[in-house]
Amino acid sequence: MIHVCSLSRLHDTVAACGARHVVSLLGNEDNLLLPGSIARADHLWLQFHDIIEPRDGHIHPAGEHIERLIGFVQRWERASPMVIHCYAGVSRSTAAAFVAVCTLNPAGTEAAIARALRRASPTATPNLRIVSLADEVLGRRGSMVEAVAAIGQGMLAEAAPFQLELQGH
């Protein structure tokens, strides 16, 4: 099970679900205090900003970030939940959760995963740069981008924590 939340809800979400793995997607200026129950080896901190185009003074999501995310997800033994968070729980974290579930499921399931994401979170607005890069790395030929585009932008509201099932797992 993958749980998605904002930075402000990280500690509560980890405690509530018993997660042992965490993915943090934050800018390099954000402060992060990792819950004590998470071992350093079970934490991935990807430092980039929530942008889709390069911008001066900001770190653009890059292929190396997505490769590290996919590798981390592939090594996750799934015996306990994983929490994926960003600052607001709306864009970077929902994109990473979508990428994680796509990574663990065969090609052809992207639309169903995107619809499950929308049902789980009316505020989810996955960062299209992250999704596009993962689509390339996973060889999905645009199907991940199409699936996320089909669910549209989420409601503009504060994101509540949610969970995303691992299709078929």
C-alpha positions in Angstrom: 0.0 0.0 0.0 1.2 3.5 -0.8 0.1 6.4 1.3 0.4 10.0 0.0 0.5 13.1 2.1 2.0 16.6 2.6 5.1 17.4 4.6 3.0 18.7 7.5 1.2 15.3 7.7 4.3 13.1 7.3 4.8 12.0 10.9 1.1 11.4 11.5 0.7 9.4 8.3 3.8 7.2 9.0 2.5 6.5 12.5 -1.0 5.8 11.4 -0.2 3.3 8.6 3.0 1.8 10.1 5.1 2.6 7.0 8.8 1.6 7.0 9.7 3.3 3.7 9.4 7.0 2.8 10.0 8.9 -0.4 10.4 12.7 0.1 10.1 15.0 -2.9 11.1 18.5 -1.7 13.1 21.5 -2.8 16.6 21.8 -1.4 15.5 24.7 0.9 12.8 22.6 2.6 13.6 21.2 6.1 12.8 17.6 6.7 12.8 15.8 10.0 12.3 12.1 9.2 10.2 10.0 11.6 12.4 8.0 14.0 10.8 4.7 12.8 12.3 5.1 9.3 15.8 3.8 8.7 18.0 6.0 6.6 18.4 3.1 4.1 14.6 3.0 3.7 14.3 6.7 2.9 14.7 8.3 -0.5 14.9 12.1 -0.6 14.7 13.6 -4.1 15.4 17.3 -4.1 13.7 19.2 -6.8 11.0 21.8 -7.2 7.4 21.4 -8.4 8.0 22.8 -11.8 7.5 21.4 -15.3 9.8 23.8 -17.2 13.3 25.0 -16.2 13.3 28.1 -14.0 16.2 30.1 -12.7 17.0 29.3 -9.1 15.0 26.1 -9.1 15.9 22.5 -9.5 14.1 20.9 -12.4 12.9 17.2 -12.1 15.4 15.2 -14.1 15.8 11.7 -15.5 18.3 10.8 -12.7 15.6 11.6 -10.1 13.1 9.4 -11.7 15.6 6.5 -12.2 16.3 6.7 -8.4 12.6 6.7 -7.6 11.9 3.7 -9.8 14.9 1.8 -8.4 13.8 2.5 -4.8 10.3 1.3 -5.6 11.6 -1.9 -7.3 13.7 -2.7 -4.2 10.8 -2.1 -1.8 9.7 -5.6 -0.4 6.1 -4.4 0.2 5.9 -6.1 3.6 4.9 -2.7 5.1 3.4 0.5 3.5 5.4 3.2 1.8 4.6 6.9 2.3 5.3 9.3 -0.5 5.1 13.0 0.3 6.0 16.4 -1.0 5.4 19.8 0.4 1.6 20.1 -0.3 0.7 16.5 -1.2 -0.8 17.6 -4.5 1.6 17.4 -7.4 5.1 15.8 -6.9 3.9 13.2 -4.5 0.8 12.2 -6.5 3.0 11.9 -9.6 5.5 9.8 -7.7 2.7 7.5 -6.4 1.4 7.1 -9.9 4.9 6.3 -11.1 5.4 3.8 -8.3 2.2 1.9 -9.0 2.9 1.9 -12.7 6.5 0.6 -12.0 5.0 -2.4 -10.1 2.3 -3.2 -12.7 2.5 -4.2 -16.3 2.1 -1.8 -19.2 -1.5 -1.4 -20.2 -2.7 -0.6 -16.6 -1.9 3.2 -16.7 -5.5 4.4 -17.3 -6.9 2.2 -14.5 -4.1 3.4 -12.1 -4.8 7.1 -13.0 -8.5 6.6 -12.4 -7.8 5.0 -9.0 -5.6 7.9 -8.2 -8.4 10.3 -9.0 -10.9 8.3 -6.9 -8.4 8.3 -4.0 -7.7 12.1 -4.1 -9.9 14.8 -5.7 -6.9 17.2 -5.3 -4.3 15.0 -7.0 -2.6 16.9 -9.9 0.4 14.9 -10.9 3.4 16.8 -12.0 3.5 16.1 -15.8 7.3 16.4 -16.0 7.7 13.6 -13.5 5.1 11.5 -15.3 6.7 12.2 -18.7 10.2 11.3 -17.5 8.9 8.0 -15.9 7.0 7.2 -19.1 10.2 7.3 -21.0 12.3 5.3 -18.4 9.6 2.6 -18.2 9.1 2.5 -22.0 5.4 3.2 -21.8 5.3 5.2 -25.1 3.1 8.0 -23.8 0.5 5.9 -22.1 1.3 7.3 -18.6 1.1 10.9 -19.8 -2.2 10.2 -21.6 -3.7 8.5 -18.5 -2.8 11.4 -16.3 -4.1 13.9 -18.8 -7.4 12.0 -19.0 -8.1 12.5 -15.3 -7.5 16.3 -15.5 -6.4 18.7 -12.8 -7.6 18.1 -9.3 -9.7 20.4 -7.2 -7.8 23.4 -5.8 -7.9 22.6 -2.1 -5.6 21.5 0.6 -4.6 17.9 0.0 -5.7 15.3 2.5 -3.6 12.1 3.0 -4.8 9.2 0.9 -3.8 5.7 0.0 -3.3 4.0 -3.4 -3.7 0.3 -3.8 -1.0 -1.7 -5.7 -3.1 -3.1 -8.6 -3.0 -6.9 -8.4 -0.7 -7.0 -5.4 
